[in-house]
Amino acid sequence: MKIYITRHGQTDYNKQDLMQGRSDIPLNEIGIAQAGATKEKIGDIKFDAVYSSPLIRAVQTASVISGLPQEEIIKDERIIEADFGKYEARSYFKVGLPMTLFWTHPEIFPAPKGVENIESMITRTSEFLKELEQKDYENVLVVCHGGIIRPIRGYLEDAKRGFIWRPRPLNCEVFVYESIDGKHRLVEDIK
């Protein structure tokens, strides 16, 4: 199985450097164009299934890249973005020291009160991926978010900590993994 993992296209919150979390913000024109460019870059791959976070920016991206109507995208809560609590819709540069430290170095600093912790993110994405790997798919597309991609990549790259935090995934960057008998390898990074 090849698993194509991508982050959604740009939104106005991305453009303004605001923390989105679970705020349900649609793609802007640039984000729609990014998704269209990604579709062209990956070519005419037929996806056996297309999974998405239930947030509209991910669903829109999945629809553009796959060519499927939004109603046919499989929405899964386990790949929704991290819950940023009271920090949602705030500037990355004005969230205060506890959130800044956590979001830049989660391996050292704990999540502030009301913010989803790394362990929760690892647990839910691992459950999703273990279930996905039981399916009989040749090619599958998974569209989610910049924060939650980090534990997904951690699982698929067998990271000791359970996540790969840096570098931050770009909008519509695609990580292509091969999954064979529970073993994974990154085969391509499409930017």
N, C-alpha and C positions, 0 to 999 in steps of 0.2 A: 504494500500500500504506500502511495505517496500522499503525504499530508501537506497541503499548502496553507500556511498560517500567515495571515496578514492583518495589519492594523487598518482601521477605517480611514477614509479620506479626511481632508481638512474640514473643520467647522469654524464658525465665527469665534467660538471660545478658544480654539487652537490659535487662531490668528491673533487674538488679544492676550495670549499667554495666561488664560484662566484655567483653573483646575476644573475639569468636567465631571469626573467621577460618574455618578449615575444620573446626572442631569441629562434629559433626553433632547439633545440638540441635533438638528439635521445637518447634513453636509451643506457647505456653501458651494458656489460655482467652481472654485478651485478644487474642492474635494470631489465633486462629480467628475471634473476633468482628470484628476489623479486616478480615480477608479477606472475611467475609460482608457487611460494610458496603460494602466496595469493589465487590463484585459488584452490590449494589443501586445504587450511584452510577453505575456505567458502563452499567447497563441490560442489555437483551437482545441484546447484540452476539454474533454468531456468529463465533467465531474459527476461521479455516481451519487454524491450527496453534497449539499451545501449547508453548513452550520453557521449560525451567527449568534452573537449576543442579541438579546431582545431590544436593545436600544436602537433607535431609528438610524443613527449614523452608520452603525455596523450593518443593519439590514439593507440600507440603500447601497452601501459599498458592495455587499455580497450579491445583490441583484444586478448591479452594473457589470461586475467582473464575470459572473456566471451566465448572465443573459436570462436568468429565471425571473419570473414575477415575484414580488416580495412575499406573496402568500405561500409560495412553494419553498421558501427558505425555512430550514429547521431552526427555530429559536431555542436556545438553551441558556437557562439562568446561570449555569455554572461557569460560563465564560463572559458574564457581564463584567463591566469595569469594577475596580475596587470602590468601596464606599468611602468617600472622603468626609462624610459627616458635615460639620459646620464649615469646612474649608471649600466646599463646592462653590463654584462661580467666583472664587477669589483669585486675585493675581498670584501667580507663583512667587512673585517677589514680595508679597505682603501677607504671607500665611503665618509668619512668626517662626521662631527658632525650633520648637519641637517638631512641627510638620516639615520644615525645611530639612532638618537633620534626618528624620525618618525617611523622607522621600528621596534623599540623595544617598543615604547610607543605611538601608534597612538591616544590613547584617550587623550593625553596631547599635543603632538607636531604635527603641520601641515605637510602635504606632501611638500617636496621641489618643486620648480618650475619645471614643466615638468614631474612630477611623479603623477600617478593617485591617487586621494584622496579616503579616506574611504567612503565618501558619494556616490561616483560613483560606487564603488565596491558593496556597500549594495544595491543600486538601481537596478543594472543589475542582481545580483544574486537573489534578491527577485522576480523580474519579471519572471526569469527563473523558480523558484520554484513554484510560484503561477500558472503558466501555466502547469507545470508538474503535479501538484496536481489535475488538471482537467481531466487528462487522466485516463483511466480505466486499470491501471497496478496493478499486484500483487507484482512483484519484478522488480525494476529498478536499474541499475548500472550507477553511475555518476563518471567519472574520470576527475580530474582537477589538481590543483596546491596548494602548501603550503600556498601561500598568499590568494588566492581566497576562499579556504576552510573556512577560518576564518569568513567571513560574511555568508557563507552558513550555517555553524554551528550556528551562531548567530540567523539566521532566524529559524532554526529547533529546537533550544533550547530556543526560546523566550528571548534572551539576551536583556537587557534594552538598551545597547549601539548599538545593531544591529550586534555585532561580538563577537567572542570568540578568543582572540589573543593568549593566552597561555593555555596549552603548545603547542608548535609548532607541527603540524602533521608530523609523520614520513613518509618516502617513503613507499608507499603501505599499510599504516595503513588504516583500513576500519571502518568507523562509520556507524552503521546500525540504521536507524530511522524508526519508525512506524508513518505513517500519516493517521489519521482517521478524516474525517469531519473537516479539518483545524486545528486539534490538533496534536501535535507531541511529541514523546518521544524517547530518545536514548535507544535502547534495547541491543546494544552490541558494544564494541570497540575491534576490532580484530587487534592485533599487530603481 
